[in-house]
Amino acid sequence: MSHNDQEDIAMNTAERTGTSRGMLWTGRVLSFLPGLFLLVDGVAKLFKPEPVDKGTVELGYSESVIIPLGIVLIVSCLLYFVPPTAVLGAILLTGYLGGAVATHVHAGHGAFEILFPVLFGALLWGGLWLRDERVRAVLPRRNSR
């Protein structure tokens, strides 16, 4: 597919959804970066390298939950990346990230570890808000008057 074909698809998508090209691409980037990070984290849980095992156990989880958590994370990310199921994926990822916040609070970690998943959730929803007019209709921006 040529660069011009890709631009035509992006323009058609933007016109069809009522989203400007700038909003669409900004939303895609904001969605892709944290989504890719979470997807890589999910895949790492399937292979269970030593740092993943050690970190999970130190947080108070059994080693037996690592692969199921990885599967949940991968499925949630894939749902998030597919436009028709992106909202469901965002909801599932929000729950996953909420669990990460609770885990870090319970472990007595500092502000960075606690707020990092919150930032990822905000980026995921912000990216989705920018690229999907249905989300903007449900979560409208308030005008300051």
LORO-901359 format. One record per atom (N, C-alpha, C, O): residue in one letter; x negated, y, z negated. Coordinates in steps of 0.2 Angstrom, whole numbers, plus 2048, in hexadecimal, padded with zeros to 3 digits. Each point is the difference from the previous one (the first is absolute). Example, Ala and Ser with C-alpha at 12.3 -4.5 7.8 and 13.67 -1.06 7.14 Angstrom:
R/a/7BE/7E4/7D9
R/a/804/806/800
R/a/7FC/806/800
R/a/7FB/7FF/7FD
R/s/807/806/807
R/s/7FC/806/7FF
R/s/804/805/7FD
R/s/7FD/806/7FF
//
This chain:
R/m/7FC/7FA/800
R/m/804/806/800
R/m/7FC/806/800
R/m/7FB/801/7FC
R/s/806/804/808
R/s/7FC/806/801
R/s/801/805/7FB
R/s/806/7FF/7FC
R/h/7F6/806/803
R/h/801/805/7FB
R/h/806/804/801
R/h/804/801/7FC
R/n/7FE/800/80B
R/n/806/804/802
R/n/806/7FC/7FE
R/n/805/803/7FE
R/d/7FB/7F6/803
R/d/805/7FC/7FF
R/d/802/800/7F8
R/d/806/801/7FE
R/q/7F5/7FF/7FE
R/q/801/801/7F9
R/q/803/806/7FE
R/q/804/801/7FB
R/e/7F9/805/808
R/e/803/806/7FE
R/e/807/801/803
R/e/805/803/7FC
R/d/7FD/7FA/809
R/d/807/7FF/803
R/d/805/7FD/7FB
R/d/805/802/7FE
R/i/7F8/7F8/7FF
R/i/804/7FC/7FB
R/i/801/804/7FA
R/i/805/801/7FD
R/a/7F6/803/801
R/a/800/804/7F9
R/a/805/806/802
R/a/804/801/7FB
R/m/7FC/802/80A
R/m/804/805/802
R/m/808/7FE/800
R/m/804/803/7FD
R/n/7FD/7F7/806
R/n/807/7FD/801
R/n/802/7FE/7F9
R/n/806/802/7FE
R/t/7F6/7FC/7FE
R/t/802/7FE/7F9
R/t/802/806/7FC
R/t/805/800/7FC
R/a/7F6/805/805
R/a/802/807/7FC
R/a/806/803/803
R/a/804/802/7FB
R/e/7FE/7FE/80B
R/e/806/803/803
R/e/806/7FB/7FD
R/e/805/803/7FF
R/r/7FA/7F7/801
R/r/806/7FB/7FF
R/r/802/801/7F8
R/r/805/800/7FE
R/t/7F6/801/7FE
R/t/801/800/7F9
R/t/801/807/7FD
R/t/801/801/7FA
R/g/7FE/804/80A
R/g/801/807/7FE
R/g/7FA/802/7FB
R/g/801/805/7FC
R/t/7F9/7F8/805
R/t/7FA/802/7FD
R/t/7FB/803/804
R/t/7FF/7FD/806
R/s/7FE/808/7F8
R/s/7FB/803/805
R/s/7FA/7FC/800
R/s/7FF/7FB/7FC
R/r/7FD/805/80A
R/r/7FA/7FC/801
R/r/7FB/801/7FA
R/r/7FD/7FB/7FE
R/g/803/80B/7FF
R/g/7FB/801/7FB
R/g/802/7FD/7FA
R/g/7FC/7FD/7FC
R/m/80B/803/802
R/m/802/7FD/7FA
R/m/800/7F8/801
R/m/7FE/7FD/7FB
R/l/803/801/80B
R/l/800/7F8/801
R/l/7F9/7FE/7FF
R/l/7FF/7FB/7FD
R/w/7FC/808/806
R/w/7F9/7FE/7FF
R/w/7FD/801/7F9
R/w/7FC/7FC/7FE
R/t/806/809/7FF
R/t/7FE/802/7F9
R/t/803/7FA/7FC
R/t/7FC/7FD/7FB
R/g/80A/802/806
R/g/803/7FA/7FC
R/g/7FD/7FA/801
R/g/7FF/7FC/7FC
R/r/7FF/802/80A
R/r/7FD/7FA/802
R/r/7F9/7FF/7FC
R/r/7FF/7FB/7FE
R/v/7FD/80B/802
R/v/7FA/7FF/7FD
R/v/801/800/7F9
R/v/7FC/7FC/7FC
R/l/808/808/801
R/l/802/7FF/7F8
R/l/802/7F9/7FE
R/l/7FF/7FE/7FB
R/s/805/7FF/80A
R/s/802/7F9/7FF
R/s/7FB/7FB/801
R/s/7FF/7FB/7FC
R/f/7FD/806/809
R/f/7FB/7FB/802
R/f/7FA/7FF/7FA
R/f/7FF/7FA/7FF
R/l/7FF/80C/7FF
R/l/7FA/7FF/7FB
R/l/801/7FC/7FA
R/l/7FD/7FC/7FF
R/p/808/806/7FD
R/p/802/7FC/7FA
R/p/802/7FA/802
R/p/7FF/7FB/7FC
R/g/805/804/809
R/g/803/7F9/802
R/g/7FA/7FC/802
R/g/801/7FA/7FE
R/l/7FA/808/805
R/l/7FB/7FC/802
R/l/7FC/7FE/7FA
R/l/7FE/7FA/7FF
R/f/801/80A/7FD
R/f/7FC/7FF/7F9
R/f/804/7FA/7FC
R/f/7FD/7FB/7FE
R/l/80A/806/802
R/l/803/7FB/7FC
R/l/801/7F9/804
R/l/7FF/7FB/7FD
R/l/801/805/80A
R/l/800/7FA/803
R/l/7F9/7FD/7FF
R/l/800/7F9/800
R/v/7FB/80A/801
R/v/7F9/7FD/7FE
R/v/800/7FD/7F9
R/v/7FD/7FB/7FF
R/d/805/809/7FD
R/d/801/7FD/7F9
R/d/803/7FA/7FF
R/d/7FE/7FB/7FD
R/g/808/804/807
R/g/804/7FA/800
R/g/7FC/7FB/803
R/g/801/7FA/7FE
R/v/7FC/807/808
R/v/7FC/7FB/803
R/v/7FA/7FD/7FB
R/v/7FF/7FA/800
R/a/7FE/80B/7FD
R/a/7FB/7FE/7FB
R/a/802/7FC/7FB
R/a/7FD/7FB/7FE
R/k/80A/806/800
R/k/802/7FB/7FA
R/k/801/7F9/803
R/k/800/7FB/7FC
R/l/801/804/80A
R/l/801/7F9/803
R/l/7F9/7FD/800
R/l/800/7FA/7FF
R/f/7FB/809/802
R/f/7F9/7FD/800
R/f/7FD/800/7F9
R/f/7FB/7FC/7FF
R/k/808/808/7FC
R/k/7FE/800/7F9
R/k/7F8/800/7FF
R/k/7FD/7FC/7FD
R/p/800/809/806
R/p/7F9/801/7FE
R/p/7FF/802/7F9
R/p/805/802/7FD
R/e/7F5/7FD/800
R/e/7FF/800/7F9
R/e/802/807/7FD
R/e/803/7FF/7FB
R/p/7FC/806/808
R/p/802/807/7FD
R/p/808/800/7FF
R/p/802/803/7FC
R/v/802/7FA/809
R/v/807/800/800
R/v/802/7FB/7FA
R/v/804/802/7FC
R/d/7F9/7F9/804
R/d/802/7FB/7FA
R/d/7FE/803/7F9
R/d/805/800/7FC
R/k/7F5/803/804
R/k/7FE/803/7F9
R/k/804/806/7FE
R/k/803/800/7FB
R/g/7FF/804/80A
R/g/804/806/7FF
R/g/807/7FE/7FE
R/g/803/803/7FB
R/t/800/7F8/808
R/t/807/7FE/7FF
R/t/800/7FD/7F9
R/t/805/802/7FC
R/v/7F6/7FA/802
R/v/800/7FD/7F9
R/v/7FF/805/7FB
R/v/803/800/7FB
R/e/7F9/805/806
R/e/7FE/805/7FB
R/e/806/804/7FF
R/e/801/803/7FB
R/l/804/7FE/80A
R/l/806/804/7FF
R/l/805/7FC/7FC
R/l/806/802/7FF
R/g/7F9/7F8/800
R/g/804/7FC/7FC
R/g/805/7FB/804
R/g/804/7FD/7FD
R/y/7FA/802/809
R/y/804/7FB/804
R/y/7FD/7FA/801
R/y/7F9/7FF/7FF
R/s/80A/7FC/802
R/s/7FE/7F9/801
R/s/7FD/800/807
R/s/802/803/805
R/e/7F9/7F9/7FC
R/e/7FD/7FF/807
R/e/805/7FD/805
R/e/7FF/802/806
R/s/806/7FB/7F7
R/s/805/7FC/805
R/s/804/805/803
R/s/804/7FE/805
R/v/7FD/809/7F9
R/v/804/805/803
R/v/7FD/803/806
R/v/803/804/803
R/i/7F6/7FC/7FE
R/i/7FD/804/805
R/i/803/7FF/807
R/i/801/804/803
R/i/7FF/7F5/7FF
R/i/802/7FF/807
R/i/808/802/801
R/i/801/803/805
R/p/803/7FC/7F6
R/p/807/802/801
R/p/801/808/800
R/p/803/802/804
R/l/7F8/801/7F8
R/l/800/808/801
R/l/7FE/802/806
R/l/803/805/803
R/g/7F8/7F7/800
R/g/7FD/802/807
R/g/806/7FF/805
R/g/800/804/805
R/i/803/7F7/7FB
R/i/806/7FE/804
R/i/805/806/800
R/i/802/802/805
R/v/800/7FF/7F5
R/v/805/806/7FF
R/v/7FE/806/803
R/v/803/804/804
R/l/7F6/7FE/7FB
R/l/7FE/806/802
R/l/7FF/800/808
R/l/802/805/803
R/i/7FC/7F6/800
R/i/7FF/7FF/807
R/i/807/801/803
R/i/801/804/805
R/v/804/7F8/7F9
R/v/807/800/803
R/v/803/808/7FF
R/v/803/802/805
R/s/7FC/801/7F5
R/s/802/806/7FF
R/s/7FD/805/805
R/s/803/805/803
R/c/7F7/7FB/7FE
R/c/7FC/804/805
R/c/802/7FF/807
R/c/801/805/804
R/l/800/7F5/7FE
R/l/802/7FE/807
R/l/807/803/801
R/l/802/803/805
R/l/803/7FD/7F6
R/l/806/803/801
R/l/800/807/800
R/l/804/803/804
R/y/7F7/800/7F9
R/y/7FF/807/800
R/y/7FE/803/807
R/y/802/805/802
R/f/7FA/7F7/801
R/f/7FD/802/806
R/f/805/7FF/806
R/f/7FF/803/805
R/v/806/7F9/7FA
R/v/805/7FF/806
R/v/805/805/7FF
R/v/804/800/7FB
R/p/7FD/805/80A
R/p/805/805/7FF
R/p/807/7FE/7FD
R/p/803/804/7FC
R/p/800/7F7/807
R/p/807/7FF/7FE
R/p/800/7FD/7F8
R/p/806/801/7FD
R/t/7F5/7FD/801
R/t/800/7FD/7F9
R/t/7FB/804/7FB
R/t/7FF/7FE/7FB
R/a/7FF/808/808
R/a/7FB/804/7FC
R/a/803/803/7F9
R/a/7FC/800/7FB
R/v/80B/801/805
R/v/802/802/7F9
R/v/800/7FB/7FB
R/v/7FF/801/7FA
R/l/803/7F9/808
R/l/800/7FA/7FC
R/l/7F9/7FF/7FE
R/l/7FE/7FE/7FA
R/g/7FD/802/80A
R/g/7F9/7FF/7FE
R/g/7FE/806/7FB
R/g/7FC/7FE/7FC
R/a/806/808/805
R/a/7FE/805/7FC
R/a/803/7FF/7F9
R/a/7FD/801/7FB
R/i/809/7FC/805
R/i/803/7FF/7F9
R/i/7FC/7FA/7FD
R/i/7FF/801/7FA
R/l/800/7FA/809
R/l/7FC/7FB/7FD
R/l/7F9/802/7FE
R/l/7FE/7FE/7FB
R/l/7FF/806/809
R/l/7F9/802/7FE
R/l/801/805/7FA
R/l/7FB/800/7FC
R/t/80A/804/804
R/t/801/804/7FA
R/t/800/7FC/7F9
R/t/7FE/802/7FB
R/g/806/7F8/806
R/g/801/7FC/7FA
R/g/7F9/7FD/7FE
R/g/7FE/7FF/7FB
R/y/7FE/7FF/80B
R/y/7F9/7FD/7FE
R/y/7FC/805/7FD
R/y/7FC/7FE/7FB
R/l/804/808/808
R/l/7FC/805/7FD
R/l/802/802/7F9
R/l/7FC/802/7FC
R/g/80A/7FE/803
R/g/803/801/7F9
R/g/7FD/7FB/7FB
R/g/7FE/802/7FA
R/g/802/7F8/808
R/g/7FD/7FB/7FC
R/g/7F8/801/7FF
R/g/7FE/7FF/7FA
R/a/7FF/804/80B
R/a/7F9/802/7FF
R/a/7FF/805/7FB
R/a/7FC/800/7FC
R/v/809/805/804
R/v/800/805/7FB
R/v/801/7FD/7F9
R/v/7FC/802/7FB
R/a/809/7FA/804
R/a/801/7FD/7FA
R/a/7FA/7FC/7FD
R/a/7FF/800/7FA
R/t/7FE/7FC/80B
R/t/7FA/7FC/7FE
R/t/7FB/805/7FD
R/t/7FD/7FE/7FB
R/h/801/807/808
R/h/7FB/804/7FE
R/h/802/804/7FA
R/h/7FB/801/7FC
R/v/80B/801/803
R/v/802/803/7FA
R/v/7FF/7FB/7FA
R/v/7FD/802/7FB
R/h/805/7F8/806
R/h/800/7FB/7FB
R/h/7F9/7FE/7FE
R/h/7FE/7FF/7FB
R/a/7FD/801/80A
R/a/7F9/7FF/7FF
R/a/7FD/806/7FD
R/a/7FA/7FF/7FE
R/g/809/806/801
R/g/7FD/806/7FD
R/g/7FB/804/804
R/g/7FB/803/7FE
R/h/806/7FC/809
R/h/7FB/804/805
R/h/802/807/800
R/h/805/803/7FD
R/g/7F6/801/806
R/g/801/807/800
R/g/804/802/806
R/g/803/7FD/803
R/a/7FD/80A/7FD
R/a/805/803/805
R/a/7FF/7FE/807
R/a/804/7FF/804
R/f/7F5/801/7FE
R/f/7FF/7FE/807
R/f/803/7F9/802
R/f/804/800/805
R/e/7FB/7FB/7F7
R/e/803/7F9/802
R/e/807/800/7FF
R/e/804/7FD/804
R/i/7FF/807/7F8
R/i/808/801/800
R/i/803/804/805
R/i/805/7FE/803
R/l/7F7/807/7FF
R/l/803/805/805
R/l/7FF/7FD/808
R/l/803/802/804
R/f/7F8/7FA/7FC
R/f/7FE/7FE/807
R/f/806/7FC/804
R/f/801/802/805
R/p/802/7FA/7F7
R/p/806/7FD/804
R/p/806/805/801
R/p/803/7FF/805
R/v/7FD/805/7F7
R/v/805/806/801
R/v/7FF/804/806
R/v/804/801/804
R/l/7F6/800/7FD
R/l/7FD/804/806
R/l/802/7FC/806
R/l/802/803/805
R/f/7FC/7F6/7FB
R/f/802/7FC/806
R/f/807/800/801
R/f/802/800/806
R/g/802/7FF/7F5
R/g/807/800/801
R/g/803/807/803
R/g/804/800/805
R/a/7F9/805/7F9
R/a/802/807/803
R/a/7FE/801/807
R/a/803/802/804
R/l/7F7/7FB/7FE
R/l/7FD/800/807
R/l/805/7FC/804
R/l/802/802/806
R/l/800/7F8/7F7
R/l/804/7FB/804
R/l/807/803/802
R/l/802/800/806
R/w/801/803/7F5
R/w/806/803/801
R/w/800/807/804
R/w/804/801/804
R/g/7F6/803/7FB
R/g/7FF/806/803
R/g/800/7FE/808
R/g/802/804/804
R/g/7FA/7F7/7FD
R/g/7FF/7FE/807
R/g/806/7FE/803
R/g/802/802/806
R/l/802/7FA/7F7
R/l/806/7FE/802
R/l/805/805/801
R/l/804/801/805
R/w/7FC/804/7F7
R/w/805/806/800
R/w/7FE/804/806
R/w/805/802/804
R/l/7F5/7FF/7FE
R/l/7FE/804/806
R/l/801/7FC/806
R/l/802/803/805
R/r/7FE/7F6/7FB
R/r/801/7FD/807
R/r/807/7FD/801
R/r/802/7FD/805
R/d/803/804/7F6
R/d/806/7FD/800
R/d/806/805/7FE
R/d/800/801/7FA
R/e/804/801/80B
R/e/805/805/7FE
R/e/805/7FD/7FC
R/e/803/804/7FC
R/r/7FE/7F5/804
R/r/805/7FD/7FB
R/r/7FE/801/7F9
R/r/804/802/7FB
R/v/7F5/7FE/803
R/v/7FE/801/7FA
R/v/801/808/7FE
R/v/801/801/7FA
R/r/7FD/803/80B
R/r/801/807/7FE
R/r/807/802/7FF
R/r/802/805/7FC
R/a/803/7F7/807
R/a/807/801/7FF
R/a/802/7FE/7F9
R/a/804/804/7FD
R/v/7F9/7F7/800
R/v/801/7FE/7F9
R/v/7FD/804/7FB
R/v/802/801/7FB
R/l/7F8/801/807
R/l/7FB/804/7FB
R/l/7FF/807/804
R/l/7FA/801/802
R/p/80B/803/7FE
R/p/7FE/806/803
R/p/7FC/805/7FC
R/p/7FF/800/7FA
R/r/7FD/804/80A
R/r/7FC/805/7FD
R/r/804/806/7FE
R/r/804/802/804
R/r/7FC/800/7F6
R/r/804/806/7FD
R/r/7FC/806/803
R/r/7FA/801/7FF
R/n/80B/804/803
R/n/7FD/806/802
R/n/800/805/7F9
R/n/805/7FF/7FC
R/s/7F6/804/804
R/s/7FF/805/7FA
R/s/803/807/802
R/s/7FF/803/805
R/r/806/7FF/7F7
R/r/803/806/801
R/r/800/805/7FA
R/r/803/805/800
//
